[in-house]
């Protein structure tokens, strides 16, 4: 079953789950490069040397981001849309309850994330982590990719509830960038996508088809992510016209999460009064590459800068 971009339901749920905290993470950035591995080994060696010294060593000064995280009240929730055992859609939603602000970071499913003991090409992609280590393992991986920021909770959307959730909002208005036509008679059930280009309100099945559609974007998966973000923001605009605690209560039965209903309602209550202008979307910095297998290589420094600015904004407001 290809529940390809269930991201909308996730985004919606997330917004109801506190505009990001239920929506749709410190030491060093995770890196697939050999250079970072060498640095890690060097750091380990240094720790061994330090352990042999009996005299007290001065306390290591914390990084700027570590200090910001300690002062922060943000709640970070990982939003997952599943395709079988793999996470097909991955979004980190970071909710600042004081400023009533949400930052959504879309993370390509093909992000390069090698793991010890998993040596095949497909296992070196982020979307393979869920099948081996579940939601908790994916939360840890995303935390590493984003510089060690905490990921407090996860939310998964059930495929059967996606269409109902979208319909409960009365559909979502989006600008379809081109004619989306695709047929897969071998899918279960068979998949037939036919959405014309232009601005329109997408409901139920067509909304899901828009979110599942992959081909046709000039820049591949990155273009699809931008389309998802357009949909998310439009959906959030609709959600904000509802009473969030009521919405959260309705959507709760369509999702799987490690949060209790009471936690969700508290987060949703914190989001009351929030405006769409306080929702900001981001993409994980990096670039796509193809060397036999398609990977997305994240830019560690840029990703660290992104999350640092996110946390700095919270503290200074």
Secondary structure, DSSP 8 states (H G I E B T S, - for coil): -B-TTTHHHHHHHHHHTTTTSS----------SHHHHHHHHHHHHHHHHHHT--S--------HHHHHHHH---EEEEEEEEETTEEEEEEEEEEETTTTEEEEEE--TTBB--BTTB-SGGGGBGGGHHHHHHHHHHHHHHHHHTTT----EEEEE-HHHHHHHHHHTT-EEEEE-S-EEEEETTSSS-EEEEE-SEEEEE-HHHHHHHHH--TT-TTTHHHHHHHHHHHHHHHHHHHTTS-HHHHHHHHGGGEEESS-HHHHHHHHHHHTT--GGGEEEEE-SEEEEESSSEEEEE-HHHHHHHHHHHHHHHHH-
